[in-house]
Amino acid sequence: MKKKQVYIILILLLILGSIFFSLAKFDLIPLVHNIFLIGGFFLLAALTLFLGYIFGKIKVRKKATKIIKIILLCLYYGLIGLGLYFYIILGVFSYKTGEKVSYRDQTYYIIDESFFDPYYVIYKKTGPVTMEKTGPSYNFIPDLTEENIEKLILGTYEYKEGSTSHEETVDKTQEEITQEVEESVQEAQTREEKEALFNSLDPEDLIKIPESPYVLGIVDKALGSSYFYYFGKEENGKISYISELKGYPAYKSGEIKEEKIEVKFIDVNGKTYTYQSIDGGKNFEKIEK
């Protein structure tokens, strides 16, 4: 093998290794991801064909050896064809498509990662060519109006992962549809009552999260060292109910960190507890700091 051929093989291996490492290690924005995916295919094909060409150029004298060489070459090219076929199949499912949207001067991607069922994932751009998953996943994406984009990113859109989209409703029985309607009406009535109570609280019982539309309302102070809160979002002077927090200590502070809502509480002994929500305040989880 000539020195020039060795250099070509090493360069191809280095580039391929960098591409596959980047695809495996990082969530790349769709354009870069797809370029790497397609480029990796052609480079891999070029490398394997080049190795086959070098092997084919090896001279043999004996007839039996020539037959073995031909058989090995046939097997080699057969394996190459099979390997590249599977690469194409995997590439089809790995190819990233979706919509690029903007929210609060930050770029997001709604990526279609559907396999057999619809599956959409929200990614936030974190660098020139990288992004990270943020918020919940969905099996139905509405028209991308400003309001819907905000709900999708904050996790307050009603069709979440595991729920049923409009198109799937026709597969349900009439009894199931009627039951869901009744439950929705009951939930709406309960929600309406909670929002009415929320908006009737005294101003001193309303705690606003700084630099955000989110509000904590103290519903019950008679739980000893714990409080019963409503959590909601204020828009146009009216508070919309989102969730309730029962049995939490006294409020200490709150802030928005990278689209995550973080609230701190402090007990009678001065110990601070931090809770975080990644779905727009529907659920809070305790985090250790």
Secondary structure, 3 states (H helix, E strand, C coil): CCHHHHHHHHHHHHHHHHHHHHHHHCCECHHHHHHHHHHHHHHHHHHHHHHHHHHHCCCCCCHHHHHHHHHHHHHHHHHHHHHHHHHHHHHHHHCCEEEEEEECCEEEEEEECCCCCCCEEEEEECCCCEEEEEEEEECCCCCCCHHHHHHHHHCCCCCCCCCCCHHHHHHCCHHHHHHHHHHHHHHHHHHHHHHHHHHHCCHHHEEECCCCCEEEEEEEEEECCEEEEEEEEEECCEEEEEEEEEEECEEEEEEEECCEEEEEEECCCCCEEEEEECCCCCCCEEECC
